[in-house]
Amino acid sequence: MVLNGWAASAHAWDLCAFMKESAPDGTPPILFSYVDQLDGKPERMFENGGSFILVGWSMGGSSAMSLACRHPDQIAGLVLVAATPRMMEEKDSGWRGMSPRRLEALRKGLELTRGQGFFGIPEGKPNPYMQDEPENLERGLKYLLETDLRADVERVFEAGCGFPVYIFQSEQDGIVRRSNALWLKKVFSEAHLLMVEGGEHALPIMIPNQIDAAVQLVKGL
């Protein structure tokens, strides 16, 4: 189950080989857009039982953590890519995240570029962003502003978890801060953490081989 980021297109995963392969039970990966997540479609996949490998990027990483908290016994593995339990900064607590001004800049940048070259796409890489309906974008922004999974993640996994966890994070990501990945590593103490040089947030198009390797390792367990 692949959970995409806010305003992200399916092309975000074009370079990931695991998207073209089947899971151990023979089913292909299912990609859920951020709108699918807001509409609760991934949640409904758990209703008939079974276990799932969750791969979540950015907002999708938050959705993956939320699903893992609600269905820990149905998670076969968790791959978190530039993910955070709390997107926004909190000056009182010292939590490092995005400022409201930065979030507005993201919205404006998407609007001005219509998803083409959103804040610069490396040459030769697919465009991981898209232009969507304003109402959908606003719903996603509301999710980013309000969601805080820290207490749930700590409560559910304070005694550990029974599935492998991989965390991928850019060192200078201006959207999801480095410290957020370190917080996740503290909670998921046995997780594999890879810190990537640079500040690129769109890691699925920057390090697809490493993400593929993590998914393959989880599938092989």
Backbone as a chain_set.jsonl record, in Angstrom:
{"seq": "MVLNGWAASAHAWDLCAFMKESAPDGTPPILFSYVDQLDGKPERMFENGGSFILVGWSMGGSSAMSLACRHPDQIAGLVLVAATPRMMEEKDSGWRGMSPRRLEALRKGLELTRGQGFFGIPEGKPNPYMQDEPENLERGLKYLLETDLRADVERVFEAGCGFPVYIFQSEQDGIVRRSNALWLKKVFSEAHLLMVEGGEHALPIMIPNQIDAAVQLVKGL", "coords": {"N": [[0.851, -1.165, 0.0], [0.804, 2.064, -1.033], [1.237, 5.337, -0.041], [0.67, 8.469, -1.063], [2.141, 11.82, -1.205], [1.011, 15.165, -0.191], [-0.516, 16.95, -2.812], [0.828, 15.415, -4.638], [1.812, 13.611, -7.574], [1.151, 10.542, -9.394], [3.455, 10.059, -10.76], [5.508, 10.43, -9.039], [6.465, 8.017, -8.205], [7.578, 6.742, -10.328], [10.21, 5.875, -10.742], [10.639, 3.872, -8.968], [11.15, 0.531, -8.646], [9.694, -1.381, -7.248], [7.058, -0.732, -7.517], [6.179, -1.957, -9.759], [6.007, -4.575, -9.211], [4.657, -7.54, -7.629], [3.111, -8.126, -4.424], [3.931, -10.48, -1.718], [1.623, -12.081, -1.624], [0.739, -12.002, -4.184], [-0.686, -9.799, -5.037], [-0.714, -6.602, -6.65], [1.066, -3.492, -5.9], [-0.852, -0.9, -4.367], [-1.634, 2.355, -5.07], [-2.399, 5.183, -3.253], [-3.779, 8.326, -3.523], [-3.347, 11.607, -2.017], [-5.883, 12.625, -1.694], [-7.455, 10.313, -1.697], [-6.599, 9.356, 0.756], [-7.595, 11.308, 2.5], [-10.248, 10.777, 2.121], [-10.529, 8.359, 3.363], [-10.009, 5.891, 2.114], [-7.691, 4.101, 2.214], [-7.974, 3.155, 4.849], [-10.246, 1.551, 4.688], [-9.296, -0.679, 3.429], [-8.357, -2.353, 5.365], [-10.481, -3.608, 6.497], [-11.245, -6.179, 5.715], [-9.423, -7.865, 6.822], [-6.108, -9.383, 6.651], [-2.632, -8.538, 5.931], [-0.392, -5.729, 5.583], [2.163, -4.021, 3.799], [3.237, -0.829, 4.343], [4.024, 2.024, 2.563], [4.955, 5.245, 2.828], [5.069, 8.6, 1.797], [5.93, 11.804, 2.854], [3.052, 13.634, 3.507], [1.715, 11.251, 3.113], [3.288, 9.559, 4.638], [2.55, 10.315, 7.185], [-0.108, 9.442, 7.102], [0.393, 6.703, 6.872], [1.557, 6.171, 9.37], [-0.627, 6.734, 11.006], [-2.429, 4.717, 10.231], [-0.925, 2.5, 11.024], [-0.958, 2.851, 13.788], [-3.632, 2.368, 14.335], [-4.036, -0.201, 13.381], [-2.008, -2.129, 14.269], [-1.482, -4.895, 14.34], [-1.873, -5.726, 11.786], [0.114, -4.856, 10.182], [2.785, -5.427, 8.07], [5.147, -4.242, 7.491], [6.807, -1.047, 7.572], [7.552, 1.732, 5.718], [8.909, 4.735, 5.809], [9.075, 7.782, 4.251], [10.587, 10.783, 4.133], [8.89, 11.61, 6.244], [6.653, 12.61, 8.898], [5.276, 12.833, 12.211], [4.117, 15.174, 12.926], [3.547, 17.965, 11.163], [3.754, 20.777, 11.393], [5.534, 23.525, 12.883], [6.202, 24.093, 16.375], [6.628, 26.517, 18.482], [6.581, 26.83, 21.253], [6.986, 24.25, 22.331], [9.288, 23.582, 21.087], [9.319, 21.933, 18.913], [10.409, 21.144, 15.722], [9.326, 22.127, 12.62], [7.321, 22.915, 9.737], [6.721, 26.373, 9.192], [3.706, 28.383, 9.31], [3.958, 30.292, 7.311], [5.755, 29.112, 5.525], [4.237, 26.929, 4.706], [2.202, 28.239, 3.347], [3.727, 29.269, 1.283], [4.335, 26.925, -0.11], [1.787, 26.217, -1.04], [1.255, 28.437, -2.69], [3.346, 28.274, -4.494], [2.731, 25.891, -5.841], [0.354, 26.66, -7.047], [1.191, 28.744, -8.768], [2.975, 27.465, -10.521], [1.506, 25.433, -11.483], [2.045, 22.8, -10.891], [4.202, 22.146, -12.459], [7.526, 21.759, -12.433], [7.672, 22.346, -9.732], [9.05, 24.183, -7.275], [11.43, 23.46, -8.387], [12.58, 20.773, -10.176], [14.876, 18.17, -10.36], [16.9, 17.831, -13.263], [15.994, 15.494, -15.732], [14.475, 13.939, -14.05], [11.28, 12.543, -13.116], [8.289, 14.531, -12.749], [7.156, 14.973, -9.562], [4.908, 16.241, -8.636], [1.59, 17.729, -8.859], [-1.117, 19.639, -10.275], [-4.065, 20.271, -8.593], [-7.603, 20.206, -7.802], [-8.754, 23.202, -6.248], [-10.289, 22.888, -3.868], [-9.588, 20.339, -2.991], [-6.848, 20.656, -2.513], [-6.958, 22.484, -0.414], [-8.202, 20.963, 1.543], [-6.193, 19.119, 2.013], [-4.186, 20.831, 2.992], [-5.382, 21.606, 5.37], [-5.311, 19.21, 6.759], [-2.523, 18.917, 7.055], [-1.98, 21.121, 8.666], [-3.363, 20.527, 11.046], [-2.922, 17.883, 11.955], [-1.534, 15.748, 14.378], [0.315, 13.221, 15.416], [1.956, 12.356, 17.397], [1.503, 11.612, 20.156], [-0.143, 9.334, 19.835], [1.524, 7.589, 18.349], [3.656, 7.208, 20.144], [2.27, 6.039, 22.292], [1.169, 3.63, 21.223], [3.413, 2.265, 20.297], [5.278, 2.195, 22.324], [6.277, -0.004, 23.629], [7.612, -1.277, 21.669], [7.503, -2.701, 18.296], [6.089, -5.172, 16.121], [7.047, -5.385, 13.509], [9.19, -4.632, 10.686], [10.792, -1.413, 10.294], [11.589, 1.248, 8.182], [13.289, 4.265, 7.691], [13.596, 7.163, 5.813], [15.296, 10.141, 5.188], [16.07, 13.476, 4.245], [18.96, 15.445, 4.913], [18.844, 18.29, 4.971], [16.174, 18.938, 4.534], [13.631, 21.218, 3.957], [10.972, 21.014, 4.459], [10.1, 18.667, 5.89], [11.716, 18.266, 8.828], [15.05, 17.3, 9.775], [15.279, 16.571, 12.472], [12.81, 15.466, 12.986], [12.856, 12.92, 11.845], [14.748, 11.793, 13.497], [13.324, 11.76, 15.864], [11.395, 9.833, 15.192], [13.083, 7.617, 14.921], [13.844, 7.328, 17.559], [11.448, 6.517, 18.749], [10.77, 4.223, 17.223], [12.894, 2.177, 17.892], [14.386, 0.109, 16.782], [14.391, 0.632, 14.144], [15.562, 1.092, 10.749], [17.509, 3.715, 9.76], [18.11, 6.059, 7.256], [19.937, 8.796, 6.478], [19.961, 11.254, 4.083], [22.146, 13.083, 2.048], [21.854, 16.596, 1.354], [18.918, 18.617, 0.513], [16.557, 17.716, -0.586], [13.122, 17.115, -0.79], [11.511, 15.412, -2.249], [12.032, 12.474, -2.136], [11.307, 9.932, -3.308], [11.905, 10.212, -6.05], [14.546, 10.712, -5.942], [16.055, 8.846, -4.462], [15.313, 6.202, -5.4], [16.34, 3.574, -5.594], [17.25, 2.902, -3.034], [14.873, 2.973, -1.599], [13.5, 0.944, -2.932], [15.118, -1.232, -2.163], [14.6, -1.367, 0.585], [11.84, -2.016, 0.587], [11.944, -4.504, -0.683], [13.401, -5.989, 1.189], [11.581, -6.021, 3.327], [9.469, -7.4, 2.113], [10.65, -9.869, 1.847], [10.686, -10.963, 4.357]], "CA": [[0.0, 0.0, 0.0], [1.664, 3.24, -1.172], [0.47, 6.516, 0.341], [1.358, 9.583, -1.706], [2.19, 13.071, -0.482], [0.088, 16.233, -0.577], [-0.322, 17.506, -4.158], [1.783, 14.564, -5.363], [1.291, 12.843, -8.703], [1.598, 9.144, -9.457], [4.808, 10.032, -11.336], [6.486, 10.444, -7.954], [6.96, 6.661, -7.974], [7.957, 6.155, -11.611], [11.553, 5.295, -10.712], [10.683, 2.804, -7.966], [10.869, -0.748, -9.3], [8.736, -2.196, -6.499], [5.71, -0.413, -7.957], [5.83, -2.832, -10.889], [6.079, -5.954, -8.726], [3.554, -7.963, -6.77], [3.386, -8.457, -3.03], [4.061, -11.937, -1.542], [0.362, -12.788, -1.896], [0.431, -11.876, -5.593], [-1.393, -8.568, -5.362], [0.183, -5.497, -6.99], [0.963, -2.347, -4.999], [-1.969, 0.011, -4.565], [-1.234, 3.728, -4.8], [-3.485, 6.037, -2.785], [-3.476, 9.747, -3.555], [-3.651, 12.276, -0.754], [-7.345, 12.751, -1.611], [-7.91, 8.99, -1.246], [-6.334, 9.271, 2.195], [-8.562, 12.171, 3.181], [-11.554, 10.129, 1.993], [-10.542, 7.126, 4.153], [-9.938, 4.668, 1.302], [-6.742, 3.113, 2.757], [-8.529, 2.573, 6.075], [-11.217, 0.515, 4.343], [-8.577, -1.876, 2.99], [-8.088, -3.197, 6.524], [-11.722, -4.165, 7.024], [-11.369, -7.601, 5.399], [-8.286, -8.606, 7.346], [-4.885, -9.379, 5.863], [-1.55, -7.686, 6.413], [0.012, -4.77, 4.567], [3.366, -3.209, 3.855], [2.864, 0.555, 4.099], [5.086, 2.918, 2.108], [4.343, 6.566, 2.852], [5.937, 9.75, 1.555], [5.458, 13.109, 3.305], [1.737, 13.472, 4.106], [1.427, 9.817, 3.085], [3.958, 8.954, 5.777], [1.667, 10.571, 8.32], [-1.233, 8.513, 6.962], [0.896, 5.361, 7.173], [1.692, 6.063, 10.826], [-1.975, 6.697, 11.566], [-2.947, 3.368, 9.989], [-0.17, 1.575, 11.861], [-1.441, 2.999, 15.152], [-4.976, 1.785, 14.456], [-4.032, -1.617, 12.992], [-0.625, -2.603, 14.385], [-1.366, -6.336, 14.098], [-2.025, -6.002, 10.359], [1.218, -4.217, 9.471], [3.931, -6.305, 7.804], [6.333, -3.404, 7.399], [6.523, 0.377, 7.462], [8.631, 2.465, 5.055], [8.565, 6.15, 5.968], [9.927, 8.567, 3.358], [10.377, 12.202, 4.456], [7.62, 11.555, 6.971], [6.657, 13.197, 10.224], [3.985, 12.739, 12.894], [3.594, 16.528, 13.126], [4.149, 18.739, 10.08], [3.936, 22.188, 11.685], [6.408, 23.87, 13.993], [5.604, 24.535, 17.635], [7.692, 27.275, 19.133], [6.545, 26.617, 22.702], [7.554, 22.945, 22.671], [10.567, 23.397, 20.416], [9.191, 20.991, 17.795], [10.801, 21.758, 14.462], [8.49, 21.759, 11.487], [7.072, 24.031, 8.833], [5.983, 27.539, 9.682], [2.542, 28.688, 8.457], [4.429, 31.044, 6.139], [6.339, 28.144, 4.589], [3.139, 26.15, 4.147], [1.546, 29.095, 2.36], [4.626, 29.334, 0.124], [4.131, 25.691, -0.867], [0.511, 26.329, -1.75], [1.38, 29.449, -3.735], [4.243, 27.754, -5.522], [1.988, 24.927, -6.648], [-0.62, 27.422, -7.831], [1.871, 29.521, -9.801], [3.639, 26.598, -11.503], [0.548, 24.391, -11.886], [2.663, 21.496, -10.698], [5.322, 21.923, -13.364], [8.767, 22.277, -11.883], [7.327, 22.883, -8.422], [10.258, 24.433, -6.507], [12.597, 22.92, -9.069], [12.711, 19.316, -10.281], [16.165, 17.87, -10.979], [16.842, 17.479, -14.68], [15.926, 14.066, -16.016], [13.623, 13.254, -13.082], [9.847, 12.792, -13.324], [7.69, 15.558, -11.891], [6.359, 14.279, -8.547], [3.819, 17.087, -8.17], [0.519, 17.953, -9.822], [-2.095, 20.674, -9.931], [-5.332, 19.622, -8.262], [-8.716, 21.123, -7.549], [-8.487, 24.014, -5.054], [-10.914, 22.372, -2.655], [-8.789, 19.202, -2.533], [-5.609, 21.187, -1.961], [-7.264, 23.091, 0.877], [-8.433, 19.858, 2.49], [-4.878, 18.591, 2.359], [-3.518, 21.813, 3.838], [-6.002, 21.532, 6.694], [-4.748, 18.008, 7.393], [-1.146, 19.211, 7.444], [-2.01, 22.085, 9.759], [-3.992, 20.058, 12.272], [-2.596, 16.521, 12.376], [-0.452, 15.525, 15.332], [0.239, 11.803, 15.775], [3.041, 12.015, 18.322], [1.024, 10.892, 21.336], [-0.621, 8.017, 19.411], [2.663, 6.751, 17.975], [4.368, 6.838, 21.369], [1.437, 5.138, 23.103], [0.99, 2.315, 20.595], [4.664, 1.568, 20.038], [6.231, 2.419, 23.41], [6.883, -1.29, 23.993], [8.164, -1.872, 20.453], [6.536, -3.132, 17.276], [6.415, -6.491, 15.587], [7.303, -5.333, 12.078], [10.351, -3.788, 10.377], [10.545, -0.014, 9.965], [12.67, 1.943, 7.485], [13.071, 5.711, 7.695], [14.451, 7.885, 4.881], [15.174, 11.56, 5.47], [17.135, 14.359, 3.776], [19.597, 16.189, 5.988], [18.428, 19.696, 5.014], [14.809, 19.077, 4.033], [12.975, 22.38, 4.533], [9.561, 20.716, 4.71], [10.166, 17.78, 7.054], [13.025, 18.518, 9.415], [15.907, 16.183, 10.172], [14.974, 16.175, 13.848], [11.597, 14.653, 12.999], [13.278, 11.543, 11.597], [15.43, 11.329, 14.706], [12.247, 11.445, 16.809], [10.843, 8.536, 14.787], [14.073, 6.603, 15.25], [13.789, 7.135, 19.009], [10.249, 5.728, 19.053], [10.993, 2.912, 16.604], [14.323, 2.08, 18.198], [15.042, -0.887, 15.927], [14.221, 1.032, 12.739], [16.73, 1.409, 9.923], [17.426, 5.126, 9.394], [19.068, 6.543, 6.262], [19.965, 10.233, 6.275], [20.427, 11.522, 2.723], [22.739, 14.411, 1.904], [21.076, 17.553, 0.577], [17.665, 19.083, 1.074], [15.436, 17.339, -1.453], [11.981, 16.477, -0.117], [10.91, 14.391, -3.122], [12.981, 11.355, -2.114], [11.017, 8.819, -4.223], [12.578, 10.366, -7.343], [15.966, 10.936, -5.704], [16.705, 7.628, -3.961], [14.402, 5.064, -5.616], [16.997, 2.283, -5.36], [17.272, 2.624, -1.602], [13.509, 2.654, -1.188], [13.252, -0.398, -3.471], [15.818, -2.221, -1.34], [13.866, -1.506, 1.842], [10.594, -2.747, 0.323], [12.289, -5.895, -0.97], [13.766, -6.626, 2.446], [10.35, -6.267, 4.073], [8.72, -8.456, 1.413], [11.328, -11.15, 2.014], [10.584, -11.452, 5.733]], "C": [[0.903, 1.236, 0.0], [0.812, 4.486, -0.965], [1.231, 7.751, -0.112], [1.299, 10.851, -0.848], [1.14, 14.066, -0.961], [0.482, 16.809, -1.933], [0.644, 16.688, -4.987], [1.087, 13.797, -6.481], [1.793, 11.404, -8.625], [3.014, 9.044, -9.995], [5.893, 10.093, -10.262], [7.151, 9.086, -7.781], [7.434, 5.982, -9.255], [9.297, 5.425, -11.572], [11.693, 4.155, -9.711], [10.24, 1.484, -8.596], [9.792, -1.538, -8.562], [7.294, -1.906, -6.916], [5.236, -1.303, -9.096], [5.829, -4.308, -10.484], [4.903, -6.255, -7.804], [4.038, -8.208, -5.346], [3.506, -9.97, -2.894], [2.781, -12.714, -1.823], [-0.091, -12.642, -3.341], [-0.3, -10.614, -5.99], [-0.401, -7.446, -5.668], [0.076, -4.38, -5.962], [-0.236, -1.476, -5.368], [-1.512, 1.401, -4.158], [-2.458, 4.556, -4.422], [-3.021, 7.487, -2.837], [-3.772, 10.366, -2.191], [-5.152, 12.47, -0.593], [-7.956, 11.423, -1.174], [-7.744, 8.861, 0.271], [-7.335, 10.104, 2.979], [-9.96, 11.556, 3.163], [-11.628, 8.788, 2.724], [-10.423, 5.841, 3.374], [-8.896, 3.668, 1.811], [-7.284, 2.415, 4.004], [-9.46, 1.412, 5.75], [-10.551, -0.766, 3.855], [-8.35, -2.85, 4.15], [-9.316, -3.953, 7.006], [-11.846, -5.664, 6.786], [-10.191, -8.426, 5.891], [-7.078, -8.52, 6.431], [-3.838, -8.473, 6.486], [-1.003, -6.864, 5.256], [1.4, -4.2, 4.86], [2.935, -1.79, 3.489], [4.099, 1.353, 3.71], [4.472, 4.305, 2.011], [5.357, 7.672, 2.693], [5.244, 11.026, 2.037], [4.098, 12.981, 3.995], [1.328, 12.005, 4.138], [2.125, 9.061, 4.201], [3.162, 9.148, 7.055], [0.477, 9.615, 8.279], [-0.811, 7.09, 7.308], [1.039, 5.159, 8.676], [0.332, 5.971, 11.499], [-2.592, 5.312, 11.409], [-2.239, 2.35, 10.87], [-0.615, 1.656, 13.316], [-2.788, 2.318, 15.347], [-4.989, 0.283, 14.184], [-2.636, -2.226, 13.125], [-0.449, -4.083, 14.071], [-1.498, -6.703, 12.623], [-0.906, -5.364, 9.523], [2.368, -5.198, 9.321], [5.227, -5.528, 7.719], [5.933, -1.971, 7.153], [7.745, 1.067, 6.872], [8.223, 3.931, 5.023], [9.564, 7.01, 5.216], [9.623, 10.054, 3.579], [9.061, 12.381, 5.188], [7.767, 12.154, 8.362], [5.302, 12.999, 10.892], [3.323, 14.095, 13.087], [4.289, 17.457, 12.146], [4.533, 20.153, 10.507], [4.845, 22.407, 12.893], [5.595, 24.273, 15.223], [6.698, 25.229, 18.43], [7.739, 27.025, 20.633], [7.232, 25.309, 23.099], [8.931, 22.727, 22.057], [10.521, 22.404, 19.268], [9.506, 21.716, 16.494], [9.947, 21.225, 13.327], [8.341, 22.952, 10.567], [6.372, 25.166, 9.557], [4.746, 27.722, 8.802], [2.949, 29.446, 7.198], [5.01, 30.108, 5.083], [5.247, 27.302, 3.933], [2.401, 26.952, 3.085], [2.403, 29.227, 1.112], [4.503, 28.079, -0.736], [2.847, 25.769, -1.684], [0.629, 27.286, -2.92], [2.272, 28.961, -4.869], [3.567, 26.748, -6.435], [1.003, 25.641, -7.561], [0.047, 28.131, -9.006], [2.464, 28.642, -10.897], [2.704, 25.546, -12.081], [1.2, 23.012, -11.864], [3.851, 21.223, -11.577], [6.576, 22.57, -12.782], [8.572, 22.909, -10.52], [8.574, 22.963, -7.539], [11.477, 23.748, -7.107], [12.652, 21.407, -9.023], [14.056, 19.027, -10.946], [16.006, 17.395, -12.417], [16.862, 15.968, -14.858], [15.051, 13.273, -15.058], [12.151, 13.521, -13.4], [9.33, 13.84, -12.348], [6.794, 14.872, -10.851], [5.139, 15.051, -8.076], [2.773, 17.276, -9.262], [-0.301, 19.147, -9.386], [-3.43, 19.981, -9.697], [-6.409, 20.68, -8.05], [-8.449, 21.91, -6.262], [-9.083, 23.445, -3.777], [-10.151, 21.171, -2.091], [-7.5, 19.677, -1.882], [-5.853, 21.788, -0.582], [-7.539, 22.031, 1.935], [-7.108, 19.268, 2.952], [-4.114, 19.527, 3.272], [-4.079, 21.786, 5.258], [-5.466, 20.322, 7.454], [-3.339, 18.292, 7.896], [-1.09, 20.157, 8.634], [-2.419, 21.455, 11.089], [-3.478, 18.73, 12.803], [-1.384, 16.472, 13.3], [-0.585, 14.1, 15.864], [1.238, 11.405, 16.849], [2.569, 11.183, 19.516], [0.566, 9.486, 20.966], [0.539, 7.091, 19.087], [3.427, 6.299, 19.221], [3.572, 5.832, 22.193], [1.386, 3.739, 22.526], [2.305, 1.549, 20.526], [5.718, 1.762, 21.13], [6.936, 1.131, 23.828], [7.499, -1.991, 22.78], [7.079, -2.243, 19.464], [7.018, -4.445, 16.674], [6.663, -6.511, 14.104], [8.506, -4.428, 11.825], [9.945, -2.38, 9.962], [11.795, 0.56, 9.3], [12.306, 3.42, 7.404], [14.085, 6.36, 6.759], [14.217, 9.379, 5.062], [16.349, 12.332, 4.879], [17.653, 15.2, 4.937], [19.058, 17.614, 6.113], [17.037, 19.925, 4.429], [14.139, 20.257, 4.737], [11.507, 22.164, 4.833], [9.417, 19.803, 5.926], [11.585, 17.849, 7.607], [13.743, 17.229, 9.811], [15.551, 15.665, 11.564], [13.722, 15.316, 13.943], [11.916, 13.185, 12.758], [13.981, 10.965, 12.816], [14.415, 11.001, 15.801], [11.641, 10.081, 16.479], [11.788, 7.401, 15.143], [14.09, 6.314, 16.747], [12.594, 6.277, 19.402], [10.395, 4.314, 18.502], [12.487, 2.6, 16.729], [15.069, 1.094, 17.31], [14.914, -0.542, 14.444], [15.567, 1.25, 12.067], [16.557, 2.847, 9.441], [18.512, 5.474, 8.393], [18.907, 8.045, 6.113], [20.649, 10.512, 4.941], [21.004, 12.932, 2.661], [21.849, 15.309, 1.048], [19.753, 17.865, 1.237], [16.441, 18.694, 0.278], [14.347, 16.625, -0.654], [11.426, 15.313, -0.932], [11.83, 13.178, -3.242], [12.596, 10.186, -3.03], [11.665, 8.967, -5.599], [14.081, 10.552, -7.178], [16.699, 9.675, -5.255], [15.805, 6.406, -4.182], [15.046, 3.719, -5.315], [17.018, 1.912, -3.884], [15.883, 2.278, -1.079], [13.127, 1.262, -1.691], [13.874, -1.464, -2.578], [15.087, -2.453, -0.023], [12.591, -2.321, 1.644], [10.888, -4.219, 0.068], [12.675, -6.639, 0.295], [12.528, -6.944, 3.288], [9.561, -7.402, 3.434], [9.338, -9.828, 1.632], [11.213, -11.738, 3.405], [9.355, -12.335, 5.929]], "O": [[1.682, 1.432, 0.933], [-0.208, 4.67, -1.63], [2.312, 8.044, 0.399], [0.518, 10.943, 0.1], [0.473, 13.859, -1.975], [1.648, 17.116, -2.177], [1.225, 17.202, -5.943], [-0.068, 13.39, -6.353], [2.731, 11.094, -7.89], [3.71, 8.064, -9.728], [7.063, 9.836, -10.544], [8.268, 9.001, -7.271], [7.667, 4.773, -9.264], [9.49, 4.452, -12.302], [12.755, 3.538, -9.618], [9.094, 1.343, -9.024], [9.05, -2.293, -9.189], [6.407, -2.732, -6.699], [4.038, -1.395, -9.366], [5.667, -5.186, -11.332], [4.251, -5.354, -7.276], [5.218, -8.462, -5.106], [3.218, -10.69, -3.85], [2.839, -13.878, -2.218], [-1.177, -13.099, -3.699], [-0.516, -10.381, -7.179], [0.64, -7.347, -5.019], [-0.906, -4.322, -5.222], [-0.582, -1.34, -6.541], [-1.057, 1.605, -3.032], [-3.43, 4.624, -5.174], [-1.989, 7.835, -2.262], [-4.371, 9.73, -1.323], [-5.651, 12.479, 0.532], [-8.882, 11.409, -0.363], [-8.612, 8.338, 0.97], [-7.861, 9.659, 3.999], [-10.759, 11.784, 4.071], [-12.676, 8.142, 2.713], [-10.711, 4.776, 3.92], [-9.188, 2.472, 1.84], [-7.072, 1.216, 4.189], [-9.465, 0.402, 6.454], [-11.174, -1.828, 3.865], [-8.171, -4.047, 3.926], [-9.2, -4.85, 7.841], [-12.488, -6.358, 7.574], [-9.979, -9.551, 5.437], [-7.031, -7.676, 5.536], [-4.111, -7.74, 7.436], [-1.132, -7.249, 4.094], [1.755, -3.937, 6.009], [2.333, -1.578, 2.437], [5.097, 1.362, 4.431], [3.569, 4.527, 1.205], [6.384, 7.688, 3.371], [4.101, 11.292, 1.666], [4.002, 12.27, 4.995], [0.669, 11.562, 5.08], [1.623, 8.037, 4.667], [3.104, 8.258, 7.904], [0.098, 9.046, 9.302], [-1.556, 6.355, 7.956], [0.684, 4.103, 9.2], [0.159, 5.215, 12.454], [-3.205, 4.792, 12.341], [-2.872, 1.44, 11.405], [-0.649, 0.639, 14.008], [-3.053, 1.754, 16.408], [-5.851, -0.432, 14.694], [-2.132, -2.794, 12.156], [0.608, -4.492, 13.59], [-1.265, -7.851, 12.244], [-0.983, -5.34, 8.294], [2.869, -5.738, 10.308], [6.303, -6.108, 7.863], [4.868, -1.694, 6.602], [8.837, 1.005, 7.437], [7.304, 4.316, 4.3], [10.761, 6.976, 5.503], [8.534, 10.525, 3.252], [8.225, 13.198, 4.802], [8.86, 12.197, 8.926], [4.277, 12.996, 10.21], [2.129, 14.178, 13.372], [5.486, 17.713, 12.276], [5.539, 20.682, 10.034], [4.91, 21.578, 13.801], [4.457, 24.73, 15.117], [7.586, 24.58, 18.983], [8.818, 27.009, 21.225], [7.971, 25.264, 24.082], [9.657, 21.812, 22.446], [11.56, 22.062, 18.704], [8.939, 22.769, 16.203], [9.861, 20.016, 13.11], [9.139, 23.888, 10.612], [5.533, 24.939, 10.428], [4.736, 27.262, 7.66], [2.351, 29.262, 6.138], [4.781, 30.293, 3.888], [5.324, 26.997, 2.743], [2.018, 26.414, 2.047], [1.876, 29.29, 0.002], [4.56, 28.164, -1.963], [2.827, 25.431, -2.868], [0.16, 26.99, -4.019], [1.995, 29.199, -6.045], [3.791, 26.741, -7.646], [0.841, 25.264, -8.721], [-0.479, 28.117, -10.118], [2.46, 29.021, -12.068], [3.048, 24.852, -13.038], [0.931, 22.17, -12.72], [4.464, 20.162, -11.461], [6.656, 23.792, -12.661], [9.229, 23.895, -10.187], [9.096, 21.937, -7.104], [12.452, 23.487, -6.403], [12.76, 20.821, -7.947], [14.345, 19.59, -12.002], [15.083, 16.646, -12.738], [17.641, 15.26, -14.22], [14.894, 12.064, -15.225], [11.807, 14.595, -13.895], [9.873, 14.009, -11.256], [5.789, 14.259, -11.21], [4.405, 14.576, -7.209], [3.031, 17.017, -10.438], [-0.187, 19.609, -8.251], [-3.87, 19.185, -10.527], [-6.15, 21.882, -8.114], [-7.967, 21.339, -5.284], [-8.458, 23.507, -2.718], [-10.069, 20.996, -0.875], [-7.101, 19.171, -0.833], [-5.036, 21.614, 0.322], [-7.151, 22.188, 3.093], [-6.927, 18.959, 4.13], [-3.465, 19.083, 4.219], [-3.337, 21.927, 6.23], [-5.2, 20.403, 8.653], [-2.998, 17.95, 9.029], [-0.241, 20.005, 9.513], [-1.882, 21.81, 12.138], [-3.588, 18.473, 14.002], [-0.348, 17.08, 13.029], [-1.478, 13.804, 16.659], [1.351, 10.223, 17.175], [3.176, 10.163, 19.844], [0.849, 8.537, 21.697], [0.542, 5.932, 19.502], [3.8, 5.131, 19.331], [4.138, 4.881, 22.732], [1.543, 2.761, 23.257], [2.322, 0.327, 20.676], [6.904, 1.526, 20.902], [8.062, 1.169, 24.323], [7.866, -3.163, 22.858], [5.889, -2.119, 19.751], [8.203, -4.773, 16.72], [6.508, -7.559, 13.477], [8.814, -3.56, 12.641], [8.892, -2.177, 9.357], [12.911, 0.382, 9.788], [11.172, 3.78, 7.091], [15.289, 6.138, 6.89], [13.073, 9.833, 5.088], [17.496, 11.9, 4.994], [16.898, 15.609, 5.819], [18.837, 18.099, 7.223], [16.76, 20.995, 3.888], [14.081, 20.298, 5.966], [10.858, 23.041, 5.404], [8.7, 20.125, 6.873], [12.543, 17.519, 6.908], [13.12, 16.217, 10.135], [15.528, 14.457, 11.795], [13.582, 14.524, 14.875], [11.325, 12.305, 13.383], [13.825, 9.785, 13.13], [14.622, 10.069, 16.578], [11.401, 9.27, 17.373], [11.355, 6.347, 15.61], [14.326, 5.177, 17.156], [12.701, 5.415, 20.275], [10.174, 3.332, 19.211], [13.242, 2.75, 15.769], [16.275, 1.238, 17.111], [15.289, -1.341, 13.586], [16.57, 1.549, 12.716], [15.565, 3.164, 8.783], [19.692, 5.221, 8.636], [17.86, 8.519, 5.673], [21.77, 10.065, 4.699], [20.399, 13.873, 3.175], [21.175, 14.838, 0.132], [19.487, 17.445, 2.363], [15.38, 19.293, 0.455], [14.614, 15.659, 0.062], [10.927, 14.34, -0.367], [12.347, 12.889, -4.322], [13.495, 9.49, -3.502], [11.949, 7.964, -6.255], [14.816, 10.55, -8.166], [17.85, 9.463, -5.635], [15.561, 5.651, -3.242], [14.372, 2.81, -4.829], [16.827, 0.75, -3.525], [15.73, 1.404, -0.226], [12.502, 0.487, -0.966], [13.242, -2.475, -2.273], [14.965, -3.589, 0.436], [12.293, -3.214, 2.438], [10.162, -5.088, 0.55], [12.313, -7.804, 0.459], [12.441, -8.014, 3.89], [9.041, -8.27, 4.135], [8.635, -10.838, 1.608], [11.596, -12.887, 3.623], [9.12, -12.829, 7.032]]}, "num_chains": 1, "name": "protein.A"}
